[in-house]
Amino acid sequence: MAIDMGKISSRGQIAIPSDIRSQLGLEEGSKVLFVTKDDTLLIKKVTEDSFDQITSPLKLAAKKAGMKEKDVSDIIHKFRKQKK
């Protein structure tokens, strides 16, 4: 287990300390998942296996609802337009 402290830049960016990046095998382009609860932020490395675990319930729910892949893209574009 590693503990280190970081700092948030004016652009909201956080640099992950090099020791932690090395320990987790994080490189440029690696994906991470952010999870929050109350005042806690958890950052989890996303691998192909963990991504499948994360998305499996969502894929199942979409299949039960009869959604197609294009439906997801359309919904994302719709919400992005509403956000602007």
N, C-alpha and C positions, 0 to 999 in steps of 0.2 A: 504494500500500500504506500502511496506517495501523497504527500500534502505539500502544496505550494500556493502562493498567492499571486494573483494577476491584477491587472488594472484595465479598466474599460477606456478606450480611446474616445475622442470627441465624436467619432463616427459610429460609436457603439460596438467597435470591434474588440475582441479579447484575444490576446496572444496566449496560447497554451505553452507553458514552460517546456523547454527542450527535453528535460529528463522525462517528463510525463509523455510527451510525443514519442520519444524513443521506446519507453516501456510499453506503450500501446500500439506501436507500429503505425502511428499517424503520419502521413506524408501529405504533400500538397495535393489537393483534390479528394482527400479522404472525406467520407460523409460522417456526420455526427448527428445525434438526435438530442433535442433539448426538451426536458420535462420539468415542469414547475409544480410546486405545491406550497402554498403559503409563501414563506420567504426563502424557500429552498430551490436551487437550480441544480439539476442533474444533467450531465452531458455524457451520452453513451456512444461509443464507437459503433457504427453501423457496418456490419458485414453482410454478405449475401444471405447467410443463414439467418441472422437476426432481422434483416429486412423482410424475409419471408415470414418469420414469426410475427412481426409487427403488422404486416399487411394481410395476413391470412384471414383474420376475422372480418376485415373490411371487404376483401374479395368475396367471401362467403355471403355477407349481407347484400352486396351489390348483385350477386348472382340470384339470390332469393327475390330481390326486388325487380329482377329482369333488366337490370342496367347493362348497357354495352360500354365498351371502352370509349367510344366517341361521346357518349353521354357525360362521362366524367370530365373530358376536356371542355365540353360546352358549359358545364356547371362552373368549372374553374374560371373560364373567361367571363361568364356572367357575374360572378362575385367580384372579380378584379375590376370590372367596369363600375359596379356599385360602390366599390371602395374609393374610387377616384372622385 
